[in-house]
Amino acid sequence: MEDLRWHDLRGAAATNVLRAGIQLTDVATIMGWGPGKVHEIARRYVTSEEFGKAVAARMQRNTAATEV
């Protein structure tokens, strides 16, 4: 881990949060980055399948929370 930098850790954290389904704008706010930076990270490191699964899970949680 000699070559690990602070920015590597932040990028890994952002990638994991995106994979968990947190919205791009929320990740940008949390990380203090612009939405473009987060979009680039998502495009580069998060697969479409991972992103789709995370969005579907978020939709299920939102639907369950609004059902009475």
N, CA, C and O of each residue as an XYZ file, in Angstrom:
272
protein
N       0.814     -1.188      0.000
C       0.000      0.000      0.000
C       0.861      1.255      0.000
O       0.394      2.327      0.385
N       2.077      1.136     -0.416
C       2.983      2.278     -0.425
C       2.546      3.363     -1.390
O       2.765      4.547     -1.131
N       1.936      2.981     -2.492
C       1.565      3.945     -3.515
C       0.166      4.523     -3.325
O      -0.313      5.260     -4.186
N      -0.491      4.205     -2.226
C      -1.842      4.681     -1.968
C      -1.823      6.155     -1.590
O      -1.036      6.587     -0.749
N      -2.702      6.914     -2.225
C      -2.790      8.340     -1.941
C      -4.171      8.667     -1.371
O      -5.109      7.881     -1.493
N      -4.274      9.829     -0.754
C      -5.536     10.300     -0.186
C      -6.633     10.299     -1.264
O      -7.762      9.880     -1.008
N      -6.293     10.767     -2.453
C      -7.280     10.832     -3.532
C      -7.762      9.440     -3.942
O      -8.909      9.278     -4.361
N      -6.895      8.441     -3.823
C      -7.299      7.070     -4.112
C      -8.373      6.621     -3.130
O      -9.352      5.983     -3.517
N      -8.187      6.953     -1.871
C      -9.162      6.574     -0.843
C     -10.494      7.269     -1.068
O     -11.549      6.649     -0.938
N     -10.452      8.548     -1.404
C     -11.685      9.298     -1.668
C     -12.398      8.719     -2.888
O     -13.620      8.572     -2.887
N     -11.636      8.396     -3.921
C     -12.242      7.806     -5.113
C     -12.876      6.460     -4.825
O     -13.963      6.160     -5.319
N     -12.197      5.649     -4.027
C     -12.748      4.337     -3.653
C     -14.020      4.511     -2.831
O     -14.993      3.784     -3.035
N     -14.020      5.459     -1.914
C     -15.209      5.724     -1.097
C     -16.367      6.182     -1.985
O     -17.493      5.709     -1.834
N     -16.093      7.091     -2.897
C     -17.137      7.573     -3.802
C     -17.691      6.436     -4.650
O     -18.901      6.345     -4.857
N     -16.814      5.575     -5.137
C     -17.250      4.432     -5.946
C     -18.154      3.522     -5.137
O     -19.193      3.089     -5.635
N     -17.784      3.223     -3.904
C     -18.593      2.341     -3.066
C     -19.945      2.957     -2.739
O     -20.956      2.256     -2.709
N     -19.969      4.265     -2.494
C     -21.229      4.943     -2.197
C     -22.130      4.946     -3.428
O     -23.338      4.744     -3.314
N     -21.550      5.175     -4.603
C     -22.332      5.116     -5.838
C     -22.894      3.715     -6.055
O     -24.046      3.562     -6.460
N     -22.091      2.702     -5.790
C     -22.546      1.314     -5.942
C     -23.681      0.993     -4.984
O     -24.505      0.122     -5.262
N     -23.726      1.692     -3.857
C     -24.789      1.474     -2.877
C     -26.086      2.169     -3.279
O     -27.123      1.978     -2.642
N     -26.024      2.984     -4.346
C     -27.246      3.594     -4.853
C     -27.468      5.043     -4.451
O     -28.534      5.599     -4.711
N     -26.485      5.656     -3.824
C     -26.619      7.065     -3.471
C     -26.562      7.882     -4.762
O     -25.759      7.591     -5.648
N     -27.401      8.887     -4.865
C     -27.475      9.685     -6.083
C     -26.190     10.474     -6.324
O     -25.496     10.865     -5.386
N     -25.893     10.698     -7.602
C     -24.674     11.414     -7.981
C     -24.575     12.775     -7.296
O     -23.506     13.152     -6.815
N     -25.668     13.502     -7.252
C     -25.627     14.840     -6.641
C     -25.321     14.761     -5.151
O     -24.629     15.626     -4.615
N     -25.828     13.734     -4.480
C     -25.544     13.561     -3.054
C     -24.077     13.206     -2.827
O     -23.452     13.700     -1.889
N     -23.532     12.352     -3.684
C     -22.119     11.990     -3.568
C     -21.248     13.227     -3.792
O     -20.258     13.432     -3.090
N     -21.621     14.045     -4.771
C     -20.860     15.270     -5.032
C     -20.851     16.172     -3.801
O     -19.810     16.727     -3.447
N     -21.984     16.321     -3.156
C     -22.079     17.144     -1.949
C     -21.234     16.565     -0.827
O     -20.495     17.295     -0.166
N     -21.338     15.267     -0.607
C     -20.589     14.605      0.463
C     -19.089     14.754      0.250
O     -18.346     15.043      1.188
N     -18.646     14.555     -0.997
C     -17.215     14.564     -1.294
C     -16.662     15.961     -1.541
O     -15.447     16.149     -1.594
N     -17.547     16.937     -1.692
C     -17.088     18.286     -1.983
C     -16.618     18.448     -3.414
O     -15.768     19.291     -3.701
N     -17.164     17.648     -4.309
C     -16.804     17.676     -5.714
C     -17.975     18.204     -6.527
O     -19.108     18.241     -6.047
N     -17.702     18.605     -7.740
C     -18.761     18.964     -8.668
C     -19.413     17.713     -9.223
O     -18.805     16.643     -9.232
N     -20.652     17.842     -9.686
C     -21.340     16.681    -10.258
C     -20.590     16.056    -11.436
O     -20.656     14.843    -11.633
N     -19.888     16.859    -12.207
C     -19.130     16.326    -13.336
C     -18.044     15.353    -12.911
O     -17.822     14.338    -13.570
N     -17.370     15.660    -11.815
C     -16.306     14.788    -11.289
C     -16.905     13.444    -10.864
O     -16.348     12.387    -11.162
N     -18.042     13.495    -10.166
C     -18.677     12.262     -9.703
C     -19.203     11.460    -10.894
O     -19.101     10.233    -10.911
N     -19.750     12.131    -11.861
C     -20.229     11.438    -13.063
C     -19.075     10.715    -13.756
O     -19.234      9.580    -14.205
N     -17.926     11.362    -13.843
C     -16.752     10.742    -14.474
C     -16.301      9.510    -13.696
O     -15.972      8.488    -14.298
N     -16.283      9.592    -12.366
C     -15.916      8.443    -11.535
C     -16.912      7.304    -11.755
O     -16.519      6.149    -11.917
N     -18.206      7.641    -11.759
C     -19.233      6.613    -11.970
C     -19.068      5.962    -13.335
O     -19.158      4.741    -13.455
N     -18.831      6.761    -14.355
C     -18.665      6.233    -15.708
C     -17.460      5.306    -15.800
O     -17.487      4.300    -16.508
N     -16.413      5.656    -15.080
C     -15.164      4.906    -15.183
C     -15.146      3.648    -14.312
O     -14.589      2.628    -14.719
N     -15.747      3.706    -13.122
C     -15.542      2.620    -12.158
C     -16.788      1.825    -11.768
O     -16.664      0.734    -11.213
N     -17.957      2.332    -12.039
C     -19.177      1.633    -11.637
C     -19.840      1.103    -12.902
O     -20.170      1.868    -13.808
N     -20.031     -0.202    -12.955
C     -20.624     -0.788    -14.150
C     -22.107     -0.430    -14.246
O     -22.746     -0.104    -13.246
N     -22.630     -0.496    -15.442
C     -24.054     -0.218    -15.659
C     -24.913     -1.186    -14.860
O     -25.956     -0.811    -14.326
N     -24.468     -2.428    -14.784
C     -25.229     -3.433    -14.033
C     -25.272     -3.086    -12.549
O     -26.332     -3.159    -11.928
N     -24.130     -2.707    -11.976
C     -24.094     -2.319    -10.560
C     -24.980     -1.113    -10.302
O     -25.737     -1.075     -9.332
N     -24.874     -0.138    -11.177
C     -25.646      1.083    -11.017
C     -27.144      0.780    -11.139
O     -27.949      1.295    -10.363
N     -27.509     -0.047    -12.106
C     -28.909     -0.423    -12.283
C     -29.468     -1.162    -11.077
O     -30.592     -0.896    -10.652
N     -28.699     -2.079    -10.527
C     -29.133     -2.806     -9.329
C     -29.320     -1.859     -8.148
O     -30.280     -1.989     -7.389
N     -28.409     -0.917     -7.996
C     -28.504      0.042     -6.884
C     -29.727      0.935     -7.043
O     -30.418      1.220     -6.065
N     -29.996      1.377     -8.260
C     -31.175      2.220     -8.509
C     -32.450      1.419     -8.253
O     -33.389      1.937     -7.649
N     -32.496      0.171     -8.700
C     -33.672     -0.671     -8.473
C     -33.906     -0.885     -6.984
O     -35.047     -0.840     -6.524
N     -32.845     -1.116     -6.232
C     -32.974     -1.299     -4.783
C     -33.493     -0.025     -4.126
O     -34.330     -0.086     -3.225
N     -32.994      1.140     -4.576
C     -33.460      2.417     -4.013
C     -34.936      2.623     -4.337
O     -35.698      3.100     -3.496
N     -35.338      2.268     -5.549
C     -36.748      2.403     -5.928
C     -37.629      1.511     -5.068
O     -38.711      1.927     -4.655
N     -37.182      0.292     -4.793
C     -37.954     -0.619     -3.935
C     -38.095     -0.041     -2.532
O     -39.176     -0.080     -1.945
N     -36.994      0.499     -1.993
C     -37.057      1.083     -0.648
C     -38.009      2.269     -0.618
O     -38.788      2.422      0.323
N     -37.946      3.110     -1.651
C     -38.839      4.270     -1.701
C     -40.294      3.856     -1.844
O     -41.175      4.463     -1.234
N     -40.553      2.836     -2.637
C     -41.917      2.350     -2.818
C     -42.438      1.759     -1.520
O     -43.578      2.022     -1.137
N     -41.631      0.974     -0.844
C     -42.033      0.366      0.414
C     -42.293      1.430      1.479
O     -43.199      1.279      2.299
N     -41.513      2.491      1.472
C     -41.676      3.560      2.467
C     -42.946      4.365      2.240
O     -43.492      4.936      3.184
N     -43.423      4.419      1.000
C     -44.625      5.225      0.713
C     -45.903      4.427      0.746
O     -46.989      5.005      0.704
N     -45.801      3.096      0.821
C     -47.008      2.269      0.890
C     -47.608      2.345      2.274
O     -46.905      2.336      3.284
N     -48.913      2.419      2.293
C     -49.624      2.517      3.589
C     -50.395      1.268      3.849
O     -51.056      1.154      4.881
